[in-house]
Amino acid sequence: MTDDAGRLLGRCTFPPAGAALTCAVSGGPDSLALLVLATRAGCHVRAVHVDHGLREGSAAEAELVAEAAARLGAAFRAERVHVDPGPNLEARARAARFAVLPSDVATGHTMDDQAETVLCNLLRGAGLDGLAAMKPGPRHPLLGIRRSEARGLCEESGLRWVEDPSNEDPRYLRNRVRHELMPLCADLAGRDPVPLLARLASLAASDAELLDALASETVPDPSVAADLARTPAPLAGRAVRRWLRALGATPDAGGRPSVARGPDRHPPSLAEVRRVLDVASGGAVATELGGGWRVRRSKGRLIATAPEPRPRRQASASGPRRAEGAGSAGRRH
């Protein structure tokens, strides 16, 4: 183990040595650092590369990841998905990527990504859950390290990486936050804002966890309209959010029912939560939600109706192509 890797591991949240761990590895320095640290942590690692086919030469990135996996003794799998050009491309590509990855996949998001997520969510009008951003743990094990440290680890490990040109595209909010807003915050604050924003995320997550526990205790079944109606609005709102996310009745960033699992689903908007609470209190008979969902009240209970499935266009329904490859002969399974 290199000195750098050993130092960084102390700030990571990998599962115990010997645990199986699938890592999403794009070929960029952050995800390659994830691969290095996961193998050094003693996990049985499988690297998965997902090619969206959105730019020329993207298929070669899978070969780079396969090479890195072989060097580090990790298994490797390649996936290919089809994403149609058009609006909300970034969100749709993300949804397609996670659709072919296991629900417990680890990603290479760093503390810098966490800070950017806080600002992006704030600009989108998110509440406490948005400020909490990503939850540290086996799914996001690198939130305690910086982007520069991830790049330095790749250099020290002798790994080649690719630079995604879309990371410089100002059409995406995150890129403008990264390249414009974050430097401005540093200038105004006279200090690096990343640790401050990461600490804010941690504090918000603790508060959100407490409120969720109180909401679960106060409203164990959010579909009981009377229980919601008599509960203080902050707790009732959290109970409704929990109920809708468990049902899958929350849209993705493109306005469709979310394909994400569990906590990765986009939370319902404040307006939607308030409309559901209005139905619970008898102020409305029913309400429409994003993604085609509908909530109505019947015999004292809230009933959520899923949208009718729409036939998918053949161009966007092509299945992923998979390629299974081995790491080095001594890889760990």
C-alpha positions as CSV (number, residue, x, y, z in Angstrom):
1,M,0.0,0.0,0.0
2,T,1.3,3.4,-0.9
3,D,1.6,6.0,1.9
4,D,-0.9,8.2,0.0
5,A,-3.5,5.4,-0.3
6,G,-3.0,4.5,3.4
7,R,-3.6,8.1,4.5
8,L,-6.7,8.5,2.4
9,L,-8.2,5.2,3.4
10,G,-8.6,6.5,7.0
11,R,-11.1,9.1,5.6
12,C,-13.1,6.6,3.5
13,T,-16.2,4.6,4.3
14,F,-15.7,1.3,2.6
15,P,-17.4,-1.9,3.8
16,P,-15.2,-4.3,5.8
17,A,-12.4,-6.1,4.1
18,G,-13.6,-9.2,2.3
19,A,-17.0,-7.6,1.4
20,A,-18.1,-7.7,-2.2
21,L,-18.2,-4.2,-3.8
22,T,-19.3,-3.1,-7.2
23,C,-17.7,0.2,-8.3
24,A,-19.0,2.4,-11.1
25,V,-15.8,3.4,-12.9
26,S,-16.1,5.9,-15.8
27,G,-12.4,6.2,-16.4
28,G,-12.0,9.6,-14.8
29,P,-9.6,10.2,-12.0
30,D,-12.2,10.1,-9.2
31,S,-13.7,6.8,-10.1
32,L,-10.2,5.3,-10.8
33,A,-9.2,6.5,-7.3
34,L,-12.3,4.7,-6.0
35,L,-11.1,1.5,-7.7
36,V,-7.6,1.9,-6.2
37,L,-8.8,2.5,-2.7
38,A,-11.5,-0.2,-2.8
39,T,-9.0,-2.8,-3.7
40,R,-6.5,-1.5,-1.1
41,A,-9.3,-1.7,1.5
42,G,-9.5,-5.4,0.9
43,C,-12.9,-5.5,-0.8
44,H,-13.7,-8.0,-3.5
45,V,-14.1,-5.5,-6.2
46,R,-15.9,-5.5,-9.5
47,A,-15.5,-2.5,-11.7
48,V,-18.4,-1.7,-14.1
49,H,-18.0,0.8,-16.9
50,V,-21.2,2.1,-18.6
51,D,-20.8,3.5,-22.1
52,H,-23.6,5.9,-23.1
53,G,-22.3,6.2,-26.6
54,L,-22.8,10.0,-26.5
55,R,-19.4,10.9,-27.9
56,E,-16.8,9.5,-30.3
57,G,-14.2,7.3,-28.7
58,S,-16.2,6.5,-25.6
59,A,-15.9,2.8,-26.2
60,A,-12.1,3.0,-25.7
61,E,-12.7,4.2,-22.1
62,A,-14.0,0.8,-21.2
63,E,-10.6,-0.6,-22.3
64,L,-8.8,1.8,-20.1
65,V,-11.0,0.8,-17.1
66,A,-10.5,-2.9,-17.9
67,E,-6.7,-2.3,-17.9
68,A,-6.8,-0.6,-14.5
69,A,-9.0,-3.4,-13.1
70,A,-6.6,-6.0,-14.3
71,R,-3.6,-4.2,-12.7
72,L,-5.4,-3.8,-9.4
73,G,-6.8,-7.4,-9.3
74,A,-10.4,-6.4,-9.7
75,A,-13.1,-8.1,-11.9
76,F,-14.5,-6.1,-14.7
77,R,-17.8,-5.7,-16.6
78,A,-18.7,-3.4,-19.5
79,E,-22.2,-2.1,-20.1
80,R,-23.6,-0.1,-23.0
81,V,-26.8,1.9,-22.9
82,H,-28.6,4.0,-25.4
83,V,-29.6,7.6,-24.6
84,D,-31.5,9.7,-27.1
85,P,-30.3,13.2,-27.7
86,G,-32.6,15.9,-26.4
87,P,-33.6,17.8,-23.2
88,N,-32.5,16.7,-19.8
89,L,-29.7,14.6,-21.3
90,E,-27.6,14.6,-18.2
91,A,-30.4,13.4,-16.0
92,R,-31.5,10.7,-18.5
93,A,-28.0,9.5,-19.0
94,R,-27.7,9.2,-15.2
95,A,-31.0,7.2,-15.0
96,A,-29.9,4.9,-17.8
97,R,-26.5,4.4,-16.1
98,F,-28.0,3.4,-12.8
99,A,-30.6,1.2,-14.4
100,V,-27.8,-1.3,-15.3
101,L,-25.9,-1.0,-12.1
102,P,-26.7,-2.7,-8.8
103,S,-28.6,-0.7,-6.2
104,D,-25.6,-0.8,-3.8
105,V,-23.0,0.3,-6.4
106,A,-20.2,2.5,-5.1
107,T,-19.4,5.8,-6.8
108,G,-16.4,8.0,-6.8
109,H,-18.0,11.2,-5.6
110,T,-15.6,13.3,-3.5
111,M,-16.0,16.1,-0.9
112,D,-15.9,18.6,-3.8
113,D,-18.8,16.8,-5.4
114,Q,-20.7,16.9,-2.1
115,A,-20.2,20.7,-1.8
116,E,-21.3,21.2,-5.4
117,T,-24.4,19.1,-4.8
118,V,-25.3,21.2,-1.8
119,L,-25.1,24.4,-3.9
120,C,-26.9,22.8,-6.8
121,N,-29.8,21.6,-4.6
122,L,-30.0,25.0,-2.9
123,L,-30.3,26.8,-6.3
124,R,-33.1,24.3,-7.2
125,G,-35.0,25.2,-4.1
126,A,-34.4,22.0,-2.2
127,G,-35.1,21.8,1.5
128,L,-33.3,20.0,4.3
129,D,-32.9,16.7,2.4
130,G,-31.3,18.5,-0.5
131,L,-28.9,20.3,1.8
132,A,-28.0,16.9,3.3
133,A,-26.8,15.9,-0.2
134,M,-25.1,12.5,-0.4
135,K,-25.0,10.1,2.6
136,P,-21.5,8.9,3.5
137,G,-21.2,5.1,3.5
138,P,-20.3,2.2,1.2
139,R,-22.2,3.8,-1.7
140,H,-20.3,7.1,-1.4
141,P,-17.0,6.0,0.3
142,L,-14.9,9.0,-0.9
143,L,-16.9,11.9,0.5
144,G,-14.1,12.5,3.0
145,I,-11.4,13.1,0.4
146,R,-10.8,15.9,-2.1
147,R,-10.8,15.8,-5.8
148,S,-7.2,16.8,-6.0
149,E,-6.3,14.0,-3.7
150,A,-8.0,11.5,-5.9
151,R,-6.1,12.8,-8.9
152,G,-2.8,12.6,-7.0
153,L,-3.5,9.0,-6.1
154,C,-4.0,8.1,-9.7
155,E,-0.7,9.8,-10.6
156,E,1.1,8.0,-7.8
157,S,-0.5,4.7,-8.9
158,G,0.6,5.2,-12.5
159,L,-3.0,5.0,-13.8
160,R,-4.1,6.7,-17.1
161,W,-7.4,8.5,-17.0
162,V,-9.8,10.3,-19.4
163,E,-11.1,13.8,-19.1
164,D,-14.8,14.1,-19.9
165,P,-15.3,17.2,-22.0
166,S,-18.9,17.5,-20.8
167,N,-17.4,18.5,-17.4
168,E,-16.6,21.9,-19.0
169,D,-19.9,22.4,-20.7
170,P,-21.6,25.6,-19.2
171,R,-25.0,24.3,-20.2
172,Y,-25.0,22.1,-17.1
173,L,-25.7,23.8,-13.7
174,R,-23.1,21.7,-11.9
175,N,-20.3,22.8,-14.2
176,R,-21.2,26.5,-13.6
177,V,-21.3,25.9,-9.9
178,R,-17.9,24.2,-10.1
179,H,-16.1,26.7,-12.3
180,E,-17.9,30.0,-11.5
181,L,-19.8,29.9,-8.2
182,M,-17.4,27.9,-6.1
183,P,-14.4,30.2,-6.9
184,L,-16.6,33.2,-6.2
185,C,-17.6,31.7,-2.8
186,A,-13.9,31.1,-2.0
187,D,-13.2,34.7,-2.9
188,L,-16.0,36.1,-0.8
189,A,-15.4,33.9,2.2
190,G,-11.6,34.2,2.0
191,R,-11.3,30.5,2.5
192,D,-12.0,27.2,0.9
193,P,-15.8,26.7,0.9
194,V,-15.8,22.9,0.3
195,P,-15.2,21.8,3.9
196,L,-17.8,24.3,5.1
197,L,-20.4,23.0,2.7
198,A,-19.6,19.4,3.4
199,R,-20.0,20.1,7.1
200,L,-23.4,21.8,6.4
201,A,-24.4,18.6,4.5
202,S,-23.5,16.5,7.6
203,L,-25.4,18.7,10.0
204,A,-28.5,18.8,7.7
205,A,-28.3,15.0,7.4
206,S,-28.4,14.6,11.1
207,D,-31.4,16.9,11.5
208,A,-33.2,15.1,8.6
209,E,-32.5,11.7,10.2
210,L,-34.0,12.9,13.5
211,L,-37.1,14.4,11.8
212,D,-37.6,11.2,9.8
213,A,-37.5,9.2,13.0
214,L,-40.0,11.5,14.7
215,A,-42.3,11.4,11.6
216,S,-42.2,7.6,11.5
217,E,-43.1,7.4,15.2
218,T,-45.8,10.0,14.9
219,V,-47.3,8.7,11.6
220,P,-46.4,5.0,11.2
221,D,-48.8,4.7,8.3
222,P,-48.9,7.9,6.2
223,S,-51.9,6.7,4.1
224,V,-54.2,7.2,7.2
225,A,-55.6,10.6,6.3
226,A,-56.7,11.5,9.9
227,D,-53.2,10.8,11.3
228,L,-51.6,13.1,8.8
229,A,-54.2,15.8,9.3
230,R,-53.6,16.0,13.1
231,T,-49.8,15.9,12.8
232,P,-47.7,19.1,12.8
233,A,-47.0,20.1,9.2
234,P,-43.1,19.6,9.3
235,L,-43.6,15.9,10.5
236,A,-46.6,15.3,8.3
237,G,-44.7,16.5,5.3
238,R,-41.8,14.2,6.0
239,A,-44.2,11.3,6.4
240,V,-45.7,12.1,3.0
241,R,-42.3,12.3,1.4
242,R,-41.4,8.9,2.9
243,W,-44.6,7.4,1.6
244,L,-44.4,8.7,-1.9
245,R,-40.7,7.7,-2.3
246,A,-41.5,4.2,-1.0
247,L,-44.2,3.9,-3.6
248,G,-42.0,5.2,-6.4
249,A,-44.4,8.1,-6.9
250,T,-41.7,10.7,-7.5
251,P,-40.6,11.9,-10.9
252,D,-37.0,11.9,-12.1
253,A,-35.4,15.1,-13.3
254,G,-37.0,14.6,-16.7
255,G,-40.6,14.4,-15.2
256,R,-41.0,10.6,-15.6
257,P,-41.6,8.1,-12.8
258,S,-38.2,7.6,-11.2
259,V,-36.2,4.5,-12.0
260,A,-33.8,5.2,-9.1
261,R,-34.1,3.0,-6.0
262,G,-34.6,4.0,-2.4
263,P,-32.9,7.2,-1.3
264,D,-31.7,8.0,-4.8
265,R,-35.2,8.9,-6.0
266,H,-35.8,12.5,-6.5
267,P,-37.9,13.7,-3.6
268,P,-41.4,15.1,-4.3
269,S,-41.6,18.9,-4.4
270,L,-42.9,21.0,-1.6
271,A,-46.0,21.9,-3.7
272,E,-46.8,18.2,-4.2
273,V,-46.4,17.4,-0.5
274,R,-48.7,20.3,0.4
275,R,-51.3,19.1,-2.2
276,V,-51.3,15.6,-0.7
277,L,-51.7,17.1,2.8
278,D,-54.6,19.1,1.5
279,V,-56.2,15.9,0.3
280,A,-55.6,14.3,3.7
281,S,-57.3,17.1,5.5
282,G,-60.3,17.1,3.2
283,G,-59.5,20.3,1.4
284,A,-59.3,18.5,-1.9
285,V,-60.6,15.2,-3.2
286,A,-57.5,14.2,-5.2
287,T,-54.3,15.7,-6.7
288,E,-52.0,15.0,-9.6
289,L,-48.3,14.5,-9.0
290,G,-45.3,14.6,-11.3
291,G,-44.8,11.6,-13.5
292,G,-48.5,10.9,-13.9
293,W,-49.2,9.7,-10.4
294,R,-52.5,10.6,-8.7
295,V,-53.4,10.6,-5.0
296,R,-57.0,10.5,-3.8
297,R,-58.8,10.0,-0.5
298,S,-61.2,7.1,0.0
299,K,-62.8,5.9,3.2
300,G,-60.3,7.8,5.3
301,R,-57.2,6.6,3.5
302,L,-54.9,8.0,0.8
303,I,-54.6,5.9,-2.3
304,A,-51.8,6.5,-4.8
305,T,-52.4,5.4,-8.4
306,A,-49.5,4.8,-10.7
307,P,-49.5,6.2,-14.3
308,E,-50.3,3.9,-17.1
309,P,-47.2,2.5,-18.7
310,R,-46.3,4.0,-22.0
311,P,-44.8,2.0,-24.8
312,R,-41.1,2.9,-25.3
313,R,-39.7,3.9,-28.6
314,Q,-37.5,1.2,-30.1
315,A,-34.6,3.7,-30.5
316,S,-34.5,4.2,-26.7
317,A,-35.4,0.7,-25.7
318,S,-32.4,-1.1,-27.0
319,G,-31.0,-3.3,-24.3
320,P,-27.6,-2.8,-22.9
321,R,-24.8,-4.8,-24.4
322,R,-22.6,-6.5,-21.8
323,A,-19.1,-7.7,-21.9
324,E,-17.6,-9.7,-19.1
325,G,-13.9,-9.6,-18.6
326,A,-11.4,-10.8,-16.0
327,G,-9.0,-8.8,-14.0
328,S,-5.5,-10.2,-13.4
329,A,-5.1,-13.9,-12.8
330,G,-4.9,-13.2,-9.0
331,R,-8.1,-11.1,-8.9
332,R,-10.3,-11.4,-5.9
333,H,-14.0,-12.3,-6.4
